[in-house]
Structures are given as structure tokens and as C-alpha cells.
């Protein structure tokens, strides 16, 4: 593996050293409002395959320089207007004007998730949701995954407002790949007591692909992909920055992000820093939830060169989070939370225990460091992409209040990722790419206690992906072969062997074929067939220990096979002047679905494991064949002549079943509520002189009762439905030149202060409050949120 990476690095240096100053071409034009012909100052133009961008000036004019000849995809966007995507072949200096029309919805545009080359979202045969920074600022949410859960088919597994894991069509954890700036995020994804380890205030764009994506990402992309994009190059000759603050009332969250980027004749860079902290969240039943607090301090950025021969960027980031672990243990007489439960320091919590932003035992410190070399070289009309990344994920759990700085668990996960793609010249509208990618990974335990063994993992996969444009239809698909080898080490704890050494190898084939057909401009039909897979994780194969944040003692099963899925997707999209309608349906057949269940004694009681002074419920991983099916419906009504009014409704349904009942239950675990989200929104002042893009919105979020949980072995219980009411208002402030100098957004989540438990709230299975008879901890109550973003731009030459 090391030799292969040395060869890859050597090839990159040779290509850069011998890259000729190939002739670049210019692309210029003007962007206007299609209805008024007035210039749209500040409209954005991007060419993703060259990682370059431009912004229209006061006259609506934009300029690109040093664009390599060949086929490119141009995206033009402006808030409140429909995003335009254009395929263009450049072989000389080119002028191209764009006239944008007011948007019904802004979900269209270029996507880079699940494809080898950037493409129009309409041309993708599987559904992909796009969220841009402006929309992220408007959505009422407590964290970035909570924000994504407003998208159809997306939910979240949560352990408090600070911690959320994405769920796509009923699949989560290692079945959903999280990508950040082109690299798979490799942490301890199997753990539900920490989030996605992304600096959310620095994210400028997010894409969510729903459905198997193993063709492009290999193992783990069984359910879909969440792609967070942080670093986006800015126009040449500018230095641009922003100050973003976020305040929330429920847990007294305070966050600030500083960002600064520049571009001078192709030499471009970006740097950001974020600080966030919060106290314990609260609701009417539990009051403040002890130890749900957290602190973060993150930084990152990139430095790079963009020329006619391509680009080369060096990306870096550091994520540092201190996060409390909610145990939910209660005093039997008063029902109050216990602090330092099951230790000599155990006591009933007092009011001053809830004032701090610093977590107390048990808590964890998660650090994630990443360095990425992202390169693209133009070789005639072909393109070679080389992406190398090194990640170091450090997760420490502290459970002993008498030794609060000594970790009980310490995982050190190092990952070396590599990804090579060679795109052939576009001929007769065929775009074909060959790729090779994978990773070398090692996990080491650096504390006395262990949950999973130390291991080394080698992963490699090769694929071919092709896409063909037939005017009204786009056909795409490909084939991939993967190999993964796991070498698990012997593990000792307390001078005894806890883990026996073993080796496993997994071989899998992935494939997909799909079509997107647009017979008329306002209607699109999509269909896709895909085969995906997921190799079992080390925690599923070999875990043997107490999992603090989940209140479980987990046992792995060494003989688990890979999960293999076959999914059928179909959908229609209709975009008319005054309404839009989308329907996506899927059927996902999964062979050897892996799940965990409670262990029981011969008498049928829960099996319990005692570790020191603590007692845990025992769980073991197993597998069985299963199916998931469901649909998502989106209807947006935009009545004439009330062009400022939007009434959007989103309904998401998913059902998961085992082929054979397990302890009498056919239902899959961790399946979210079926959900209906209705939003009434008014958009005003699109061309205001002092205020612009004013909006007012009211949202109703209805979660229907989840009365089909995995009852088997007493693993899950039914969860009643609930209804939440949210609202928001915001606007952009503009100067005399028409440029935005600030944007302010105010939101309220859970206006009625509803007390509820989501089915995927993992705290619902903590202690029973003997005073009230209620089991578990409830979700957050009413929350006020304020976001203030102050952008600034000035000339790099000055």
C-alpha cells in the first residue's frame, strides 16, 4: 500500500513539474433578470470541474480567465431565482449571457455527489437534495443534521441537540457515507453518542443523495451520502470574508465563525475558525438535562493554484469537541438526575450543576485532524483527478469522576485515503470515467479499557462510470469491484485476553443503471436500479465492552457477512409556473441486514452485565434478510397573482421488515416516524433598496406514531406521534451599491414548548422517573435562535 501511494505522489509531482503553460481561454458575459432585463449584481457563476467561480458586478458582468479547452458545466445562481445549468464546449474566448427567471424552488443546480463528473441535478436518476448557505441560514434547526432532516426522506438519530446522526430512508450509521470536501469522513461512525465531526458553521453547501451509492464510494454507501462542502474558491482579484454568529436560547448556545478567502491570478486560499459552546438543554418534563453540554474549537482552510492546466489544492482542518454523555440516571425518591452515578461521588444534582459549559464525567473529547491533497490535471481533453487524504480521529471517553482527566476508552483511528479518476474526452455526449480508490486504516486502543480490538484495514476498489446525453434523456451507470481485508489484533484487558486475533476478507460487486427523461421542460421522469454493499464494522464483528453513551454492553459476532442490497428507484418531477410536484418511491432488498438486539436469559429477562459499580443491558449483533420500502412526496403551491406566497408540503414514509419474525417481530429497528412537514412562506422585497429578500415562514412538523418498532427481545418500544410548530423571519441588508452587508435571521423551534420523545431519540430508554412514572429523557423544548452573517469583499490588488 505504501509503495502504491509513493507511486501516486511521484506521478503527481511529475505531472505538475512537466505541466506546460497550456493556453487558457476566457469566458465572459452578463447576467440579467429575464422579466425586467435588469442586471443581477452579485449573481454567482461556477465551473466545478475547474474549482473556479465568478461574481457578477454592478452591471451584471462576469469574467473567467485561463479556462482549459474542452467540455464544461456552468452553474449560474442568484437568491430567489431559478438556478441555470449549461453544458458548454470551449475552444476559444467565449461570451455567454444568462437571463434568470424567478424561482418556484431552488433545489436545482449542479451536483457532485454520486457522479464521476459534475452534472445537473435534473440529469441524476436518483434524488439529490441541495442546500446552499443562504437556505441554511433560514432553516430553524439546532444543528446541521437537524437542518438536513427537513429534507424529504432524511431523519436523525439524536442524543440531545448537540449530537445527531443522519438517517436516509431508514438507514444510518455506517450505511450512510459522510463526505467533507471530497473525502470520506472516517471516525467512529458506529457510535451514536457523537455527531458527524464537521464544523457546521463553515459549511457553505450540502448535498444529500438518497439511495445506494456504492458504485462511487464503495462499502458503507448502502443508504446514501451526505456531502458537506466547506472550501469554495472565490473570483479572481478579490478577498472575501464573513463573520457568522449563532445564538440559541434553549441551551444558551453561542457560536461564532470567522472566514477569510482570497484569489490573485489563480493563487487562491481560504482560512476559517469556529468557536461554539452550550449549556445543558431543557424541556418542561426534565428541566435541564444533565451533562448535555458541549464545547467546540475548530479551524481549517486550504491553499491552492488554479491554472489552465488544472488545479492543485491542499486542504486542512482540525475539529475539537468536548461533549457530555447523558446517562439519565435518576434518584429513586425525587426523580432528580444523579451526577457521578455509580461512583463514590454519586449525589443528587443541584441547580449550580447546570450552570457550566464544561462537561463532567462521563464525557468525551473528540478530535479529528485532516490533510487533503486535491488535484485535477487537464491532459488534452482528458482529465486526471488525484485525491490523497490523511485523517487522524482521536476519541477519548472519561467515565471516572475521581480521575476526570484519565480516559477509560481511547480510540486512535488513522486513515489514509486515495482516489484516482481518469475522465475520457467527451465524445458524442458520452462522458466516461475510470477510477481506483480505497483506504489504509488502523485503529489503536490507548486506554486500559477497550470496547473493540485494535485492527488494520486495507480497502481497494476500481470502477467505471459513464453518462450519455440524448437530448431529452440522460442515461448513466457503471460497475465496481471492491476488496477489503481486516486484520484484528489480540487484545488484553486487566492482564487477560479480551479479544482473540482474527482475519476477514470481503469481496463485493456494485452496479447501477438509471435514466432521467425530460420530454418537456417542466416534467422529468427518473428510474434507477442499483446494487450496493456494506462490509461489517469491527464493532459488529468483535465488540466486547461497555458503551457508555448508549448504556449498553455490546457483543460482536465474528461470522457476520457483508450486507448486500438491490434497490429500485422511480420518480417524477413536475415544475410549473405556479406549483411543483415531486414523487420518489423506492424498494430496497437487503440480504444479511445487520442489527443489534437485547440478550435475554433463559427465563426471558434482560441479560445484564456488571462492570465495577455499573450495570449494563447486554446486546449482541446478528443479521437477517430484510426489505425497506417507502416514498417521498413534495408539493409546492405558488398561486398567481400572489407570487410572493409559497405553501410547501413534504411527506416521507418508510417501512422496514424482516423476512422472518425475530422473537415475534417483523419490524426493523431504528425506523423513523413517518412525517409531514408543511411550510407557509412569504418572500418579499426581492429588489429592495435597503432591505432585500425579506421572508416570513411558519412550519408545522407532524411525526406520526411509530407503532411498528422492533419489539423483539424487548429492544424497542412504540413511540407516540407529536406535532411541532416552528417559525422564522429574516432579511438581507444592502448598501447603496446593491451589495449585501449583513443578513439577519430569527427562528423559533417548538413554539408551543411541546414535550415529546422522537422514536430515534436514544435517551428514551434511560431510567424511569419514579415520581412521574415517565421513562427516559425527552427532546428539547422551545428554542429561540438568532443568526447574523456579515460578509465583506475588497479587491486583492488594493
Secondary structure, DSSP 8 states (H G I E B T S, - for coil): -HHHHHHHHHHHHHHHHH------EEEEEEEEETTT--B-TT-EEEEGGGTEEEE--TTSEEEEEEE-SEEEEEEEE-TTB--EEEEEEESS-EE--EEE-B-S----SEE-TTSSS-EEGGG-SS-EEEEEHHHHHHS--SSHHHHHTTSTTEEEEESSTT-EEEEETTB-GGGEEEEETTEE--S-TT-SSS-----GGG--EEEEEES--HHHH-TTTTSEEEEEE------TTEEEEEEEEEEETTTTEEEEEEEEEEEETTEEEEEEEEEEEE---EETTTEE-TT--EEEEEEEEEEEEEETTEEEEEEEEEEEEEEE-----B-TTT--BEESTTSTT-EE--GGGGS-SS--SSEEEEEEEEEEEEEEEEETTEEEEEEEEEEEEEEEEE--GGGTTS-SEEEEEEEEEEEEEEE---BTTEEEEEEEEEEEEEEEE-SSS-SS--EEEEEEEEEEEEEEE-SSEEEEEEEEEEEEEEEE--EEETTEEEE--EEEEEEEEEEEEEEEEEEETTEEEEEEEEEEEE---HHHHH-EEEEGGGTEEEE--TT---EEEEEEEEEEEEE-SSEEEEEEEEEEEEEEEEEEEE-B-TTS-B-EEEETTEEEEEEEEEEEEEEEEEEEEEEEE--SS-TTEEEEEEEEEEEEEEEEEETTEEE-SS----EEEEEEEEEE-TT-SSEEEEEEEEEEEEE--B-----GGG----B--EEEEEEEEEEEEE-TTS-EEEEEEEEEESTT------TTBGGGGS-B-TTT--BS------EEEEEEEEEEEEES--
